[in-house]
Structure formats: structure tokens, C-alpha cells
Amino acid sequence: MQKKQSMAQNENPYAYTVLQNLKDAGCTDEMAEMFMALQDSGDGEQQRRLLSGHRKHLLEKLHRNQRRIDCLDYLIYQMETKKEE
């Protein structure tokens, strides 16, 4: 696997970097393949839509988790306040 990855990196370093970035951003293999196909067809607008959609999904997930953290913080605060009484 490592040898195959090194060969791919040497053949097209830009494509390798893009794929690694997509992977690091949590994109699925299917999404990455779609992105690269759009790259090959020159459809930058569709690529931006794909990335924007994934970004929106990640941001919604972040906000959902932030609300959960806020709930836990509130409970901890309530417990500490009650403890001091």
C-alpha cells in the first residue's frame, strides 16, 4: 500500500495532495472520486458546490455538538451551585 501511495504521489503530486486534503477533511472515498472526476471534466463550479455541501454538513455537526456541550456545562454549573448552598 505504501509503495502504491508513493507511486501515485510521484505521478501527480497535485492530485495526491488534493486527495489527502479531502480525506483529512472527512470526505468519503466516493466524494473524493466525484471531486476528482469533476476536476478532470473542468467543472470547478460543481466542485465548489460539493465542498460547500460537505462544509455545511460539518458545520451543522459542530453546532449540534456545541449545543450538547452547552447542556453539559449547564448541568455542571447547576451541580456546583447546588453544592455551594
N, C-alpha and C positions, 0 to 999 in steps of 0.2 A: 504493500500500500504506500509506504513512504517513498519508494523508488518511483512509482507511478505518479505520485503527487509532485515529486521533484521534476520529473519529465514535463508534466503539464505546466509547471511554473516556468520552466526554461523555454517552452514553446511559445507561450503567450503570457508574459508576466502581468499584463493589464487584466486579462480575463481571470487569471488566478487570484489577483488582488481583489477584484470585484466579487468573485465567488466567496472568498474568505470573509469579506466585509458583510455580505448578505448572510452568511452563516452566523457570524458574530452578532448580527442584528436579530437573530432568531427566525430568519426566513426558512421555510421548508425547502427541501430539495426541489419540489415541484415549482415553487415560486421562483427559485433561483434559475431553474431551467427556462421558465417562461420569460424571466427578465433577460436572460442571455439570448433567447430566440428573438425577442424584441430588439435587442442590441444588433443582432445580425440583420434584421429587416430595416433597421434605421428608424424605428418608431419610438423616439425619445419621449413623446407625449404619453404614450401608454406606459412606458417605464416609470415616468413620474407618478402617474396615477396608481400604479402598482405599489410603489414605495410609499406614497402618501396614504394609501389604504392600510398598509402594514403599520405605518407610524401611528395612524389614528387608533388602530386596534391596540397597540402597545400603550398608548396614552390613556385609553379608556381603562385598560387593565391596571395601570399605575394609579389612576384616580380611585378605582374601586378598592384597591389595596390601601390607599391613603385613608379612605373613609373607615376601613376596618381598623387601621391603626388608631385613628381618632377615637373610635369606640373603646378600644382597649385603654387608651390614655385616660379617657373619661372615667372608666371603671377604676383604674388605679388611683386616680385623683380622689374619687369618691371613697375608696377604701382608706386612703391616707387621711382624709379629712375626718372620717368617722373614727379612726383610730386615735386621733388627737383629742377627741371630745371626752 
